[in-house]
Amino acid sequence: MAAIRLLHARSCQLTQEIIWLLSGGFADAAMARWRTLREATAVASLIGEHGEDFSGALFRA
């Protein structure tokens, strides 16, 4: 579950960055952060589906 916790913390941070960037008028930068958030969500989904052992293989690669 450590990998999921780390991804969750990073996702919360990314969400705050997206909000800050959008409120400052930096839509392109916010979109780049949103893509990173989407990737983190996909990785978390894969780890949830395949288990914590799968996360070791992901992060070693």
N, C-alpha and C positions, 0 to 999 in steps of 0.2 A: 504493500500500500504506500510505500515511501514515494514511489514514482508518481502515483496519482496525486498525492499531497503536494509534491513539488509542481506538478503541472497545474493543479488548482490554484496554488499561490501565484504562479506566473500568469495564469489566465486572469486572476483578479487584478494584478498589476497592469496587464495589457488593457483590460477594460477601462481602468482609470486613465491610462494614457490616451485611449481612443476618445473618451469623453473630453479630456483636457484639450486635445488637438482639435476636435470638432468645435468646441466652444471658442477656440482661438482662430478659427477660420482655416485650419490646415487640413483640408479634406483629403488631399493626396497622401499625406503622411498618416492620417487616420486610417485610410484604406489599406495601406501597407501593414499597419499594426493589426487591422482586422484580419488580413490574410494569415498573419502569424498566429492570431488567436484561433482561427479556423484549423490550422495545422495542429495546434496543441490539442484541440478538441478531437481531431481525428486520431491522434496518437493515444489520448486517454481512452477513447472508444476501443481501439485495438487492444490496449492493455486490459481493459475491463472484459473484453471478449475472450482473450487468450490467456489471461492470468499474469501474475507478477513475474514469472520466469521469462515470459516474452519480453518484458521491459528490459531485462538484462541484455538480451540479444539486440534489442533496438539501440540501446545506448552505447553498446560496445562497438557497433558497426560504424 
